[in-house]
């Protein structure tokens, strides 16, 4: 989640703008409890293709009798993942981008040794998905075949990005920046900060339910604005699904890509976002999200929004490697009812590109 605050104190003279990036380095790993919690048995699962090759970057989970995911993790470069769960009978679910999910027969856990699990390869084809004008609101229903197919590939990448931690330590650094741009594109100021990536996600989060209730932008022209962009947890949440409509889209300006667009449900008054998540048709890999702020009174008349770029790591894991947010600077005319854009503030960040190993040509 990317959160910024824009203070905009305006009179007839040039406004005073101050942008603060908050909560950019929030650790998402809970500290171990000091209580007497029962230690759950662990089983190491090794995922293999039919010819014995390791499956890296796959979502590996244990399903209970009702089909609910009890625990889930990301397989490493060797195709292995250790999962801890109470003793019982589970099915192993394997989800990887570009392929249909694999679900094993029920089996007892924990296992006495490594569980080597060969999986079948059934590729997903997004190139044949037909775009229709219809939209689904408040949920992505399984009977909406085209939408469900594309969204499932997006959801895999978003969930993998949530779980990606090991790859961060190997990157080393990320950066944040802020640009203040005035009339006619004149650069007023530019600040860049570089941080070390440790055992934590470099971008902060907020409860999706808070955004659904309070909105993505709060404030006004006089007192200033606080605005938020969605992260993986928000996009995958029930709160996001229940407040948006979705449909499959294509764009001639984006050849080879297919997207799922989202916009607030009809009648929603809270400030919100509308945008598109773009997926590569041939590989089913999530590439980018673009969005704009909507339902924000005067701000909705101007260019306010952002983009998030996703990258596949050598291990098969996913992460946000670049993001940006842009918000207008407004001046109030003498009538007090007319607003003029006199520049904008852009802030963003991402992984320092030189630190990312290039192994598969993905961008």
C-alpha positions, 0 to 999 in steps of 0.5 A, spaced: 500 500 500 502 506 498 500 512 502 501 519 501 499 526 504 498 532 500 498 539 504 495 544 499 494 551 503 491 555 497 490 563 497 490 567 490 498 566 490 502 560 489 500 554 494 504 551 499 505 544 497 508 539 502 508 531 500 510 526 505 511 519 504 508 515 510 509 508 512 514 506 506 518 501 510 513 497 514 515 490 516 510 485 514 513 479 518 510 478 525 515 477 531 515 470 534 510 469 540 513 468 547 507 464 549 506 457 549 503 456 542 503 449 540 508 447 534 505 444 528 508 439 524 511 440 518 512 437 511 516 439 506 513 438 499 517 438 492 513 439 486 515 436 480 513 436 472 511 429 469 518 429 466 521 430 473 523 438 473 522 442 479 516 447 479 519 454 482 514 460 484 508 455 484 503 457 490 503 450 494 497 449 499 493 444 503 486 444 503 481 441 508 475 437 507 471 443 505 476 445 500 479 451 504 486 453 504 489 451 511 496 454 509 499 456 503 506 458 501 511 459 494 515 454 492 523 456 491 527 455 485 528 447 487 521 446 487 520 445 494 516 448 500 515 446 507 508 447 510 506 446 517 499 444 519 495 440 524 495 433 524 490 430 519 488 429 512 489 434 506 489 435 499 495 438 496 493 444 491 498 447 486 497 453 483 502 456 478 501 462 473 499 459 466 497 453 468 490 450 471 490 448 478 492 441 480 489 438 486 492 431 489 488 426 492 487 426 500 493 424 504 495 424 511 499 429 514 505 430 516 509 425 512 515 421 515 519 424 509 519 429 503 513 428 499 515 428 492 509 430 488 509 430 480 503 434 477 500 435 470 501 440 466 494 443 463 496 450 460 491 456 460 490 460 454 488 467 454 489 468 447 482 465 446 478 469 451 472 473 448 471 480 450 464 481 452 461 488 454 458 485 460 461 486 467 460 483 474 459 487 480 460 485 487 464 478 486 467 475 480 463 469 479 465 462 476 460 462 471 463 468 468 468 464 464 472 469 461 473 474 467 474 468 471 479 465 467 483 472 466 482 474 474 485 467 476 491 468 473 492 475 476 490 472 483 496 467 482 501 473 481 498 477 486 498 472 492 505 470 490 507 477 490 504 477 497 508 471 499 515 473 496 520 475 501 526 471 500 527 474 493 527 481 497 534 480 501 537 478 494 536 485 491 539 489 496 536 496 495 529 500 493 528 507 492 522 512 493 522 519 490 518 525 490 517 530 484 514 537 485 512 540 478 510 547 477 506 550 471 508 549 464 512 542 466 517 546 470 521 542 475 520 545 482 524 540 486 526 532 486 528 528 492 530 521 491 531 516 497 535 509 497 534 504 502 536 497 504 531 491 503 532 487 509 527 481 511 521 486 510 516 488 504 518 495 502 511 498 502 506 499 507 499 496 508 492 498 510 486 494 512 482 493 505 475 494 509 478 501 512 479 503 504 472 500 503 468 505 508 473 511 508 475 511 501 481 512 497 482 519 498 480 524 504 480 531 505 479 538 501 483 543 497 483 548 503 486 543 508 489 538 504 489 531 501 491 524 504 490 518 498 492 511 497 493 506 492 491 499 492 496 493 494 496 486 493 492 485 499 487 490 497 486 487 490 484 480 493 480 482 498 472 481 499 472 488 501 474 490 494 470 485 490 464 487 494 465 495 492 467 494 484 465 491 478 469 487 473 470 486 466 475 483 461 478 488 456 483 489 450 486 495 448 489 496 441 495 500 444 497 494 448 498 488 443 499 482 446 495 484 453 489 482 456 486 486 462 481 486 467 478 493 468 475 495 475 470 501 477 466 502 483 459 499 483 453 504 481 451 509 487 458 508 491 459 515 494 466 514 497 472 516 493 475 510 490 479 508 484 478 505 477 483 502 473 485 495 469 490 490 471 494 488 465 496 480 463 501 478 458 496 473 453 502 468 451 505 467 458 499 469 463 503 473 467 501 479 470 505 486 468 501 492 470 496 496 474 493 503 472 488 506 475 485 513 477 482 516 483 474 517 482 468 520 486 473 525 489 469 532 487 474 537 484 480 532 483 476 527 479 476 533 473 484 532 473 489 527 472 490 523 479 492 516 479 498 511 478 501 505 476 504 499 479 509 494 475 510 487 477 516 483 475 517 475 475 523 474 479 528 468 477 525 463 483 519 464 479 516 469 485 513 475 484 513 482 487 512 490 485 518 492 482 516 499 480 510 504 482 508 511 482 502 516 484 500 523 481 496 528 484 494 535 481 496 542 484 490 546 484 489 554 484 482 557 486 480 563 482 477 569 485 470 566 484 472 561 489 468 556 484 473 555 479 480 551 479 486 551 475 491 545 475 498 549 476 502 543 476 502 536 480 506 532 485 508 525 483 511 520 488 513 513 487 519 508 488 521 501 486 526 496 486 533 499 484 533 495 477 541 494 477 540 489 483 535 485 479 538 479 476 535 478 469 534 471 467 528 470 463 527 476 459 521 478 463 520 486 464 
